[in-house]
């Protein structure tokens, strides 16, 4: 039984063998085919002529992906670890919408989340350096969390104050009918989206609007600068492999690692 699980793990999780590479390539083709079927089903004219065929294809792909998901859980030593990992959650979400559509019509269109599974092509093409860059980004974002949180709190405070001022300055005739509505205007203005559905008409209101527009450019630069600095701090000279842990299925280990850095299992 252990030999069977080991062989299944080599095929399903590894891309270093011909069988594993073929499995992943077939998986990518299946994912793209299933997403294409969902997209075509959303076109009314196509659905009217080929709705039955597309529905059968959708269920066919879902059944295959369900079998694959169960096989992944079976061949890892710690199924719960994999089930709660990023790829485990994506794998589960890629099959749930079809079953939910039996009770909530329309949820099957959420199957486009299957496109996230194509990230596995990094392993197939042996693009280990992309795993390295992914590690940079994740560590930089984690290191920036507290700084960005403080920035967002200050930003929310600024937007609330600006929205409240505009509610006092402008009249309801100009669309500022409440403080929440005015805060919506402040968000749209500071983020430089500028829908134009609400705009100040008084001189004082336009003055505040001009300040908000100028602040918008500075506000966009702040989180970008925070993450950029952390990216520079996060860089380390090490290589990563595409090997997946046989216990928790995690990837991104150092090229010379003998044990999994996530669960401690022997690689």
N, C-alpha and C positions, 0 to 999 in steps of 0.2 A: 504493500500500500504506500509506504514511504517512497519507494522507487517510482511509483506512478505519479505521486504528487510532485516529486522532484522533476520528472520529465515534463509534466504539464506546466510547471513553473518556468522551465527553460523555454518552452514554446510560447507561453502567454506573456511572460514578463520580460524576457530577454530578447535582444535583437542581434546577438552575436552569432547565432546559428542559422543555417538556411531555413529550417522549419520556423524558428521564431521570427525571422525577417519576413517570410512569406505570410505568416499569420497576421503580423502587424500591417502589412501592405493590403491584405484582404480586408482587414478591419477598417482601414482608412477608406477604401473603396466603398465598403458597406455604409459607413457613416455618411459619406458624401452623397451616396445614392438615396439614403433615407431622408436626408435634409432636402434634396432636390424634389423628392416625392411630396414632402410636406409643403414646400414652396409652390409647386404646381397645383396642389389641392386648394390653395388659397385663391387661385384664379378661377372666377366663376364659370367662364366659358369652358375651361379645361375640365373643371369638376363636373360640369353637366354631362360631358361626353365620356370621361374616363374616371368618374368618381369611384366606381366599384373596384376598378383595377388599382387605383391609388390607395384605396382603403385596405385592400388585400396586401399590397406591398408594405404599407405602414405596419400592419399587424405581423407580417412575415419578418420584417426587420426587428420589430420589438421582441418577438419570441426568440430570435437568434441572439439579440443583445442580452436578453434575460438569461439565456443559457450561459452566455459568456460571463455575465456578472456572477452567477452562481459558481462557475468554474474558477473564477478568480478568487472568490472567498474560500473555495475548497483547497486550493493549492498553496495558500499562504499559511504559515504557522500561527499567525495571530489575525484571524478574520476581522475582528472588531477594529484593529488598528488600521487595516486597509479600508474598511467601510467608512471610517470617520476621516480618512485622508482626503486631500483635494480631489484626486482622481476617483476615489471611491464614491464620493458624494456626486461628482459629475456623472459617473457611470449609472448611479441610481436615478438621478434626475433625468437621465436620457431615456429611461424606460417608463417612468411613472406617468407622464402625461397621457400616454395611450390608454392606460388602465383608468386613469381619472376621467377620460373623455366619456366613459360609459355612464358616469354619474353627472359630469359637468361638461356638456357639449362645448367644443371650441378649444378646450385645453390641449388638444393634440398639437396645436400649432406651436406650443412651447417646446416641441421636440427639436427646434432649431438649436437648442442648447447642446445638441450632440456635436456641433461644430467644435466645441471646446475639446472634444476627445482627439481631434486631429493634432493637438499639441504633442502627442506621442510620436509624431513624425520626426521630432528631434532625435529620438533614440534610433529610429529606423535608418536615418541618414548619418548616424554617428556624429551628430553635431553637438559634441559634448561642450564645446565652448559656449553654446547658448544656455546650457544648464548653468554654466559658470556665471554668465551675465544675469541670468534669472536670480541667482543667489545674491548677486550684488544688489539688485533692485529690492528684493525682499528684506535684506538686512538694512538697507538705507531707509526704507519706509518704516520699519520697526523702530529704528533709532530716531526717526523724525516724529514719531507719534505724539510725544508730549509737547514738542514745540508747535506742531501743527494744531494740536488741541487748544493750546493757549491762544494761538492766532485766530482760530475759529470762534472762540468765546469772545474775543475782542471784536471780531468782525460782526458777530450777531448783535453785540451791544451797540456798535456803531450804526448798523442798519436799523435797529429798533429806534434809536434816538432820531436818526434822519427821517424815518417814516413818520414818527410822531410829530416832528417839526413841520413836515409837509402837510400833515393833516390839519395843523393849526393855521398854517399860512394859506393853503389853497381851500377853495370852497367845494362843496359836494357837486356843484355844477361842472367842475373840471375832472370829476371822476374819483376824487379822494374822499370816498363816502365813509371810510372808517380807518382806524389805525392799521388793522391787518391788511386792508387794501393798499394803504400808503406804504406799508412795509414791503408788499409785493413789488410796488413801483421801485423802491429803493434797491431791492435785490436785482431787478432787471436792469436798472441803471448802472449800479456798481459793477456788475459782471459784464458790462458793455454789450449786453444782448440787444436792448433797446427795441422792444416790440412796437412802441408808439401808441399802444391802446390807451395809455394814460400819460398826460404831459402837463407840467405846470404852465400856468398862463400869466401869473403875476410876476413882477420884476424880482421880488424877493424869492419866490419859488424857483425861478429860473437861475438865480444866483446859487441857491442850494444845489440845484441840479448840476450846474457847472462844476461845483466842488466835488459832487459825487462822481461825475465822469472822470475827473482828474485822479481822484482816489482809486478809481477802478483799475487803472493801469498799474499803480503801485501795489495794489492788493494782489493782482495776478502774479506779480514778480516775487512776492514774499515767499509763498510756499514752494515755488520753483527753486529759489535760492536755497531754502532749507534742505530740500531733498538733494540738490546738487552737491552741497557741502558734505552731506552724509554719504553720498555715493563715493566721493573722493576718500573719505575716511574708511569706507567699507572695503576698498580694494585690497586684496591680498594675493600674493603670488602662489597659487596652488592650482593643481589640475583636478578635474573631477572625472569620474567614470560614468558610464551609462548603466552600470550594474544595479539591479534591483535587489533589495534585501529579501531573502526567502521567507522571513517571518512577518514583517510589516509592509513589504513591497515599496518602501521608500527608496528614492533615488537621490543623486547628488552627492555621493561619497567621494572622498579623495581617491586619487588613482591608486595609491598604495595602501588604502585602508583594508584591514583584516576583519574589522567588526563594524557593525552598523552604528552610526553615531546617533541614531534615533531610539533604537530599542536594545542595542548591545549584542544582537545576535551575530554569530559568525557568518561572514560573507563567503 
